[in-house]
Amino acid sequence: MRTLHRASGLTLVAALLVAGGLSVASPAQAATDVTVSIATRATGAEIESTNGVLYFDSAKGDTADTAYQIAYEGTLDMATVWSNYEFARSFYIATQMIKGMSHDQATERWERFEVVGGFEIGFTVDPAYTTVDPAFMSCDTLQQQYELQNSGDFPKLMTCQSVTYDGATGAYVAKFATVHTDGSPTTTKELDAAAAQPTKLLLSTPQGSLFVQQSDFVPGESFSMINPYVKGSLTLKELFVDQLPINFASNSAAAVPLEMVHTYNANYAFASATGGKELPAGVLELQPRRQTSVKDGETVTAPQPASTMVLDGDRGTWLFDGWQPPSATAAGGDLAFVGYWSYHVNPDAKFGVRYEFVDRDGGALPDAVTELLPPPAAAMQGETVAAAPPAKERVVIETTAQGKRTTTTWVFDGWDAPSATVDGANVVFTGTWSSTVKTVPVTPPEEGGQKGPGTHAPGTLATSGTEGSGAIVTLVAMLCAGLALAGVGVAARLRRS
């Protein structure tokens, strides 16, 4: 049954947050005053509307896109709205027929009238906990959401005109009027259509406009939406009927409280069940994300990873062994699950064998030592490999600087293990070198040809050991012997002559 399009418009307003009925006065009454009851609720991903609870989520933040999104909405039962509209329509047509018009003429005349009116809805939130995003507090956003939430033509015949929010008091007000979005008036003919008469009408605050920041979330405390109301009037332009205008207003409505309740996390981690083997990136990327908003007393079963097998090239396979514990119940704290993976080597896998050198004292090795590293090799799974010896096991390095000659002797002490068996990983042999250092002074010649310690006059030889007078004496003896031999030779020649 259809009823009073104008009343429909006004009552629609009430419909935004209301469930209730309208009544029309008797034909003798000049106007009709209607009381509507409002039924409201809060909605959001972390809100349990039936219990009035807002649950904590550790993943939330303070920005509009990371905070707790909340919305307040109301529903109007439109059945009585349309029955009252139908009564007013029928009354008008009957009155015109009494005056001599036919039914069709009276109906055609009825359908020419413009509907005049509108409604206002509002409520107040607690600004100590509720924050508004001005970017979404607009008629465009509200109208778009209004049309998405309600099928049919009515949302296009009673459209949003303004939305305001007072950040100091938390007061929210939205106003609607019986005009199209382009500003043209709504007519009774449009309201007569079945598509313009929804049995239920829903309206909520613009999506994304209200939120609670993480820093404002205080477990155990509550905040409320209070004083929800709807008021308005509806009549026809240039038409005076005893039932019109219809004035409507809501009665007092209960507040909508939300209690902030703490929740917990379910944390997941992977671990290697194979000693000495670290999990590769291909396994770690399968680790489930933290599960938030686990309620106290709630039992969580650890999820199966997207894949339970990860290949390690042609060397082996990582297999998922399961979670410990498989499930757990939150009892005043976070839950922790560890998923274990074991490594299984391919019997035909080939692995690398490489070598490295270290200084026993922790210092850096010279190039003359590191270049003696044996070349890398390869070995099959299960094969026992003997460490290859370095090209040399003793290296002597001499340097002279600042009047000193330094001799460093490096000696290879051996490998950390003489051999190793390939077991699912590359083999690395570590060789240790130790060094001894000897330094002796080197004194340059003095000026003016004077000889100082450790120096020699021209024609003397310097040994690799300690320099001294013994070397000079030996040289003089050698010279004298040469001269003596030369003298003997001269004498012999003289005798022959």
C-alpha positions as CSV (number, residue, x, y, z in Angstrom):
1,M,0.0,0.0,0.0
2,R,1.2,3.5,-0.8
3,T,0.9,6.6,1.3
4,L,1.5,10.2,1.6
5,H,4.5,11.0,-0.6
6,R,5.2,14.1,1.3
7,A,4.8,12.4,4.6
8,S,6.9,9.8,3.0
9,G,9.6,12.4,2.4
10,L,9.5,13.6,6.0
11,T,9.2,10.3,7.5
12,L,12.0,9.2,5.3
13,V,14.1,11.6,7.2
14,A,13.1,9.8,10.3
15,A,13.8,6.6,8.4
16,L,17.4,7.6,8.5
17,L,17.8,6.6,12.1
18,V,14.4,5.3,13.0
19,A,12.0,2.4,13.3
20,G,8.5,3.5,14.1
21,G,5.2,4.6,12.7
22,L,3.4,7.7,11.6
23,S,-0.2,8.5,12.3
24,V,-2.3,11.1,10.4
25,A,-4.8,13.2,12.1
26,S,-8.5,13.2,11.2
27,P,-9.6,15.3,8.2
28,A,-10.8,17.9,10.6
29,Q,-7.2,18.6,11.9
30,A,-5.3,21.3,10.2
31,A,-1.9,19.6,10.5
32,T,-0.5,16.2,11.6
33,D,2.1,15.9,14.3
34,V,4.0,12.6,14.2
35,T,6.3,11.0,16.8
36,V,8.9,8.7,15.5
37,S,11.1,6.3,17.6
38,I,14.8,6.1,16.8
39,A,16.8,2.8,16.7
40,T,20.5,3.4,16.3
41,R,23.6,1.3,16.4
42,A,27.3,1.6,15.9
43,T,29.1,-0.3,13.2
44,G,32.7,-1.1,12.3
45,A,35.1,-3.9,11.7
46,E,36.2,-4.0,15.3
47,I,32.7,-3.3,16.8
48,E,30.3,-5.9,18.2
49,S,27.1,-4.0,17.9
50,T,24.9,-6.3,19.9
51,N,27.1,-6.0,23.0
52,G,28.3,-2.5,22.4
53,V,32.0,-3.4,22.3
54,L,34.9,-1.9,20.4
55,Y,37.8,-4.4,20.4
56,F,41.4,-3.5,20.6
57,D,43.6,-4.2,17.5
58,S,47.4,-3.9,17.8
59,A,47.7,-3.2,14.1
60,K,45.7,0.1,14.3
61,G,47.2,3.5,14.3
62,D,46.3,7.2,14.6
63,T,45.8,8.2,11.0
64,A,42.4,8.1,9.4
65,D,43.3,5.1,7.2
66,T,44.8,3.1,10.1
67,A,42.5,4.0,13.0
68,Y,39.3,2.3,14.2
69,Q,36.5,3.3,11.7
70,I,33.1,3.7,13.3
71,A,29.7,4.7,11.9
72,Y,26.4,5.4,13.5
73,E,23.3,4.3,11.5
74,G,19.6,4.1,11.9
75,T,16.8,2.2,10.1
76,L,13.2,3.5,9.5
77,D,10.3,1.2,8.9
78,M,8.5,2.9,6.1
79,A,5.3,1.0,6.1
80,T,3.3,3.5,8.1
81,V,4.9,6.3,6.1
82,W,3.4,5.0,2.9
83,S,0.1,4.1,4.4
84,N,-0.3,7.7,5.7
85,Y,0.7,9.0,2.3
86,E,-1.9,6.8,0.6
87,F,-4.5,8.1,3.0
88,A,-3.7,11.8,2.2
89,R,-3.6,11.0,-1.5
90,S,-6.9,9.1,-1.4
91,F,-8.5,11.8,0.7
92,Y,-7.5,14.5,-1.8
93,I,-8.8,12.6,-4.9
94,A,-12.0,11.7,-3.1
95,T,-12.5,15.4,-2.2
96,Q,-12.0,16.5,-5.8
97,M,-14.4,13.8,-7.1
98,I,-17.0,15.2,-4.7
99,K,-16.5,18.5,-6.3
100,G,-17.3,17.1,-9.7
101,M,-13.9,15.8,-11.1
102,S,-13.5,12.3,-12.5
103,H,-11.0,10.0,-10.8
104,D,-8.5,10.4,-13.6
105,Q,-8.8,14.2,-13.5
106,A,-8.3,14.3,-9.8
107,T,-5.3,11.9,-10.0
108,E,-3.7,13.9,-12.8
109,R,-4.1,17.1,-10.8
110,W,-2.7,15.4,-7.7
111,E,0.4,14.4,-9.6
112,R,1.3,18.0,-10.6
113,F,2.1,19.1,-7.1
114,E,5.6,19.8,-5.8
115,V,6.5,18.2,-2.5
116,V,7.9,20.8,-0.1
117,G,9.8,19.9,3.0
118,G,12.8,18.1,4.5
119,F,14.2,16.7,7.6
120,E,17.2,17.0,9.9
121,I,18.9,14.2,11.7
122,G,21.6,14.5,14.4
123,F,23.4,13.1,17.4
124,T,26.4,13.9,19.6
125,V,29.5,11.8,20.0
126,D,32.3,12.1,22.6
127,P,35.0,14.2,21.1
128,A,37.5,12.9,23.7
129,Y,37.5,9.6,21.9
130,T,36.0,10.3,18.5
131,T,37.9,12.0,15.7
132,V,36.4,13.4,12.5
133,D,38.0,13.3,9.0
134,P,36.7,16.5,7.3
135,A,37.5,15.0,3.9
136,F,34.6,12.6,4.3
137,M,32.2,14.9,6.3
138,S,30.4,16.2,3.2
139,C,27.0,15.9,1.4
140,D,28.6,14.3,-1.6
141,T,30.0,11.5,0.5
142,L,26.8,11.1,2.5
143,Q,24.5,11.2,-0.6
144,Q,26.6,8.6,-2.4
145,Q,26.5,6.3,0.6
146,Y,22.8,7.0,1.1
147,E,22.0,5.9,-2.5
148,L,24.2,2.8,-2.2
149,Q,22.5,1.7,1.0
150,N,19.0,2.1,-0.3
151,S,17.6,0.8,-3.5
152,G,14.9,2.5,-5.5
153,D,14.3,6.1,-6.4
154,F,13.6,7.7,-3.0
155,P,17.2,8.6,-2.1
156,K,17.2,10.7,-5.3
157,L,14.0,12.5,-4.4
158,M,15.0,13.4,-0.8
159,T,18.6,14.5,-1.0
160,C,21.3,15.7,1.3
161,Q,21.7,19.5,1.6
162,S,24.4,19.9,4.3
163,V,26.5,18.0,6.8
164,T,28.1,19.6,9.8
165,Y,30.2,18.5,12.7
166,D,31.3,20.5,15.7
167,G,34.6,19.2,16.9
168,A,34.3,21.0,20.3
169,T,30.9,19.5,21.2
170,G,30.8,16.4,19.0
171,A,27.5,17.4,17.5
172,Y,26.7,15.9,14.1
173,V,23.8,17.3,11.9
174,A,22.7,16.2,8.4
175,K,19.9,18.0,6.5
176,F,17.8,16.7,3.6
177,A,15.2,18.3,1.3
178,T,12.7,17.1,-1.2
179,V,14.7,18.1,-4.2
180,H,16.7,16.2,-6.8
181,T,20.5,16.3,-6.7
182,D,20.3,18.9,-9.5
183,G,18.1,21.1,-7.4
184,S,14.8,20.5,-9.2
185,P,11.7,19.8,-7.0
186,T,10.3,16.4,-6.2
187,T,6.7,15.9,-7.4
188,T,3.9,13.8,-6.0
189,K,3.9,11.8,-9.3
190,E,7.4,10.7,-8.5
191,L,6.5,9.7,-5.0
192,D,3.5,7.7,-6.3
193,A,5.9,5.2,-8.0
194,A,6.5,1.9,-6.3
195,A,10.3,2.3,-6.7
196,A,10.1,5.5,-4.7
197,Q,8.5,3.8,-1.7
198,P,11.0,1.6,0.1
199,T,9.7,-0.4,3.1
200,K,13.0,0.2,4.9
201,L,15.3,3.2,4.8
202,L,18.8,3.2,6.1
203,L,21.1,6.1,6.7
204,S,24.5,6.2,8.4
205,T,27.3,8.7,8.9
206,P,29.6,9.0,5.9
207,Q,32.0,6.1,5.6
208,G,35.5,7.1,6.8
209,S,34.3,10.3,8.6
210,L,34.5,9.1,12.2
211,F,37.3,7.1,13.8
212,V,39.0,6.4,17.1
213,Q,42.8,6.8,17.2
214,Q,44.9,4.1,18.7
215,S,46.4,6.6,21.2
216,D,42.8,7.3,22.4
217,F,41.9,3.6,22.9
218,V,41.8,2.9,26.7
219,P,40.7,-0.6,27.6
220,G,38.0,-0.7,30.1
221,E,36.6,2.8,29.3
222,S,33.5,3.6,27.3
223,F,32.2,6.4,25.1
224,S,28.7,7.0,23.7
225,M,26.7,8.5,20.9
226,I,24.0,10.4,22.7
227,N,20.9,12.5,21.8
228,P,20.0,11.0,18.5
229,Y,17.0,12.8,16.9
230,V,15.1,13.5,13.7
231,K,12.7,16.3,12.9
232,G,11.1,17.8,9.9
233,S,8.0,18.6,8.0
234,L,6.3,17.7,4.7
235,T,3.6,19.4,2.7
236,L,2.7,20.2,-0.9
237,K,3.3,23.5,-2.6
238,E,0.1,25.5,-3.3
239,L,-2.1,22.8,-1.9
240,F,-3.9,23.0,1.4
241,V,-5.2,19.7,2.7
242,D,-6.4,19.1,6.3
243,Q,-3.7,16.4,6.8
244,L,-0.9,18.7,5.7
245,P,1.7,19.7,6.7
246,I,2.9,16.6,8.4
247,N,5.3,17.7,11.2
248,F,7.4,14.9,12.8
249,A,9.9,14.7,15.6
250,S,11.5,11.9,17.5
251,N,11.0,11.0,21.1
252,S,13.9,10.6,23.4
253,A,16.2,7.8,22.4
254,A,18.7,5.7,24.3
255,A,22.4,6.4,24.0
256,V,24.7,4.0,22.0
257,P,27.7,3.2,24.2
258,L,30.8,1.4,23.1
259,E,33.1,-0.2,25.7
260,M,36.8,-0.5,24.7
261,V,38.0,-4.1,25.4
262,H,41.5,-5.3,25.2
263,T,42.4,-8.2,22.9
264,Y,45.6,-10.1,22.1
265,N,47.8,-11.2,19.3
266,A,48.6,-14.7,17.8
267,N,52.2,-14.5,16.7
268,Y,53.7,-17.0,14.2
269,A,57.3,-17.9,13.6
270,F,59.2,-20.5,11.6
271,A,62.2,-22.4,12.9
272,S,64.6,-25.0,11.4
273,A,64.4,-28.5,12.9
274,T,67.6,-29.4,11.2
275,G,70.7,-28.5,13.1
276,G,73.1,-26.2,11.2
277,K,70.6,-25.3,8.5
278,E,69.0,-21.9,8.4
279,L,65.6,-21.4,6.8
280,P,65.8,-19.9,3.3
281,A,63.8,-16.9,2.1
282,G,61.5,-19.2,0.2
283,V,60.3,-20.7,3.5
284,L,60.3,-17.6,5.6
285,E,58.0,-15.8,3.1
286,L,55.3,-18.4,3.9
287,Q,55.2,-17.4,7.5
288,P,51.7,-16.3,8.5
289,R,51.1,-12.7,9.5
290,R,50.3,-11.8,13.1
291,Q,46.7,-12.4,14.0
292,T,45.2,-9.5,15.9
293,S,42.1,-9.0,18.0
294,V,42.1,-12.4,19.7
295,K,39.6,-12.2,22.5
296,D,40.3,-13.4,25.9
297,G,39.2,-17.1,26.1
298,E,39.2,-17.4,22.3
299,T,40.9,-20.6,20.9
300,V,43.2,-20.1,17.9
301,T,44.3,-22.9,15.6
302,A,47.5,-22.2,13.8
303,P,46.9,-22.0,10.0
304,Q,48.5,-24.3,7.5
305,P,51.1,-22.5,5.4
306,A,50.3,-21.8,1.8
307,S,52.9,-24.5,0.8
308,T,54.3,-27.3,3.0
309,M,57.3,-28.1,0.7
310,V,60.0,-25.8,-0.6
311,L,62.7,-27.0,-3.0
312,D,66.4,-26.1,-2.5
313,G,67.4,-26.2,-6.1
314,D,68.5,-29.8,-6.9
315,R,70.2,-30.2,-3.5
316,G,67.2,-31.0,-1.3
317,T,63.8,-30.1,0.1
318,W,62.4,-28.3,3.1
319,L,59.3,-30.0,4.5
320,F,56.9,-28.4,7.0
321,D,56.6,-30.6,10.1
322,G,53.8,-28.7,11.9
323,W,53.1,-26.1,14.6
324,Q,53.9,-26.2,18.2
325,P,51.4,-25.9,19.8
326,P,48.8,-26.8,17.1
327,S,46.3,-24.6,18.9
328,A,46.1,-22.4,22.0
329,T,43.5,-20.4,24.0
330,A,44.1,-16.8,24.9
331,A,44.2,-16.3,28.7
332,G,45.3,-12.7,29.4
333,G,48.2,-12.6,27.0
334,D,49.5,-13.1,23.5
335,L,49.7,-16.5,21.8
336,A,53.0,-17.8,20.3
337,F,53.1,-20.5,17.6
338,V,56.4,-22.0,16.2
339,G,56.3,-23.9,12.9
340,Y,59.1,-26.3,12.3
341,W,60.7,-27.2,9.0
342,S,63.1,-30.1,8.4
343,Y,65.7,-30.4,5.6
344,H,65.9,-33.5,3.4
345,V,69.0,-33.8,1.2
346,N,68.8,-35.2,-2.3
347,P,71.1,-38.3,-2.4
348,D,72.5,-37.2,-5.8
349,A,73.1,-33.6,-4.8
350,K,76.4,-32.0,-5.4
351,F,77.9,-29.4,-3.0
352,G,80.9,-27.1,-3.0
353,V,84.2,-27.5,-1.2
354,R,86.1,-24.3,-0.4
355,Y,89.0,-23.0,1.7
356,E,89.7,-20.0,3.8
357,F,92.6,-18.8,5.9
358,V,92.6,-16.9,9.2
359,D,95.4,-15.4,11.4
360,R,95.7,-17.1,14.7
361,D,96.0,-13.6,16.4
362,G,92.9,-12.3,14.6
363,G,94.7,-9.9,12.3
364,A,94.7,-9.6,8.5
365,L,96.7,-12.0,6.4
366,P,99.0,-10.6,3.6
367,D,98.4,-11.4,0.0
368,A,101.5,-13.6,-0.1
369,V,99.6,-16.0,2.2
370,T,96.0,-15.7,1.0
371,E,97.1,-16.4,-2.6
372,L,98.2,-19.9,-1.4
373,L,94.5,-20.9,-0.9
374,P,93.7,-24.2,-2.6
375,P,91.2,-23.8,-5.4
376,P,87.5,-24.6,-4.7
377,A,86.1,-28.0,-5.6
378,A,82.9,-30.0,-5.7
379,A,81.8,-33.2,-3.9
380,M,78.7,-35.4,-3.9
381,Q,76.3,-35.9,-0.9
382,G,77.8,-38.4,1.6
383,E,81.4,-38.1,0.1
384,T,84.3,-37.7,2.5
385,V,86.7,-34.9,1.4
386,A,90.3,-34.5,2.5
387,A,91.5,-31.0,3.0
388,A,94.0,-30.0,0.2
389,P,97.4,-28.6,1.4
390,P,98.3,-25.0,0.6
391,A,100.9,-24.5,-2.1
392,K,103.5,-23.5,0.6
393,E,103.4,-23.8,4.4
394,R,106.1,-21.1,5.1
395,V,106.3,-17.6,3.8
396,V,109.0,-15.0,4.7
397,I,108.4,-11.3,4.1
398,E,111.1,-8.7,4.6
399,T,110.5,-5.0,4.7
400,T,112.8,-2.0,5.4
401,A,111.4,1.3,6.8
402,Q,112.6,4.1,9.1
403,G,116.1,2.5,9.6
404,K,114.7,-0.9,10.5
405,R,114.6,-4.2,8.6
406,T,111.6,-6.4,9.6
407,T,111.4,-10.0,8.8
408,T,108.0,-11.7,9.2
409,T,107.8,-15.4,9.0
410,W,104.3,-16.9,8.4
411,V,103.8,-20.6,9.2
412,F,100.8,-22.7,8.3
413,D,99.5,-24.4,11.5
414,G,97.0,-26.7,9.8
415,W,93.3,-27.0,8.9
416,D,90.4,-27.1,11.4
417,A,89.7,-30.6,10.3
418,P,91.8,-32.9,8.1
419,S,88.6,-34.1,6.3
420,A,84.8,-33.7,6.2
421,T,81.8,-35.6,5.0
422,V,79.3,-33.7,2.8
423,D,76.0,-33.6,4.6
424,G,73.5,-31.4,2.8
425,A,75.7,-28.3,2.8
426,N,78.9,-26.9,1.3
427,V,82.1,-28.0,3.0
428,V,84.4,-25.2,4.3
429,F,87.9,-25.9,5.6
430,T,89.5,-23.2,7.7
431,G,93.3,-23.0,7.8
432,T,95.2,-21.1,10.5
433,W,98.5,-19.3,10.1
434,S,100.8,-17.9,12.8
435,S,103.6,-15.4,12.5
436,T,106.9,-14.4,14.1
437,V,108.5,-11.0,13.6
438,K,112.2,-10.0,13.9
439,T,113.4,-6.4,13.5
440,V,117.1,-5.2,13.3
441,P,118.3,-1.6,12.9
442,V,119.9,-0.4,9.7
443,T,122.2,2.7,10.2
444,P,123.1,4.8,7.1
445,P,126.8,6.1,6.5
446,E,127.9,9.2,8.4
447,E,128.7,12.5,6.5
448,G,132.4,13.2,5.7
449,G,133.2,9.5,5.0
450,Q,133.2,8.7,8.8
451,K,132.2,5.1,9.5
452,G,129.7,4.4,12.1
453,P,128.4,1.2,13.5
454,G,126.9,-1.1,11.0
455,T,128.5,0.7,8.0
456,H,131.4,0.0,5.7
457,A,133.9,2.0,3.8
458,P,133.8,1.6,0.0
459,G,135.1,-1.7,-1.1
460,T,133.9,-3.6,2.0
461,L,131.1,-6.3,1.9
462,A,128.0,-6.4,4.1
463,T,126.8,-9.8,5.2
464,S,123.3,-10.8,5.9
465,G,124.3,-11.3,9.5
466,T,125.9,-9.0,12.1
467,E,128.4,-6.5,10.5
468,G,131.8,-5.9,12.2
469,S,135.6,-5.6,12.0
470,G,136.0,-9.4,11.3
471,A,134.7,-8.9,7.8
472,I,137.2,-6.1,7.2
473,V,140.1,-8.1,8.5
474,T,139.2,-11.0,6.2
475,L,139.1,-8.7,3.2
476,V,142.6,-7.2,4.1
477,A,144.1,-10.7,4.4
478,M,142.7,-11.6,1.0
479,L,144.3,-8.5,-0.6
480,C,147.7,-9.2,1.0
481,A,147.6,-12.7,-0.3
482,G,146.9,-11.5,-3.7
483,L,149.8,-9.0,-3.6
484,A,152.2,-11.7,-2.4
485,L,151.2,-14.0,-5.3
486,A,151.7,-11.1,-7.7
487,G,155.2,-10.5,-6.3
488,V,156.2,-14.1,-6.7
489,G,155.1,-14.0,-10.3
490,V,157.2,-10.9,-11.0
491,A,160.3,-12.5,-9.4
492,A,160.0,-15.6,-11.6
493,R,159.8,-13.5,-14.7
494,L,162.9,-11.6,-13.7
495,R,164.9,-14.8,-13.2
496,R,164.0,-16.1,-16.6
497,S,165.0,-12.9,-18.2
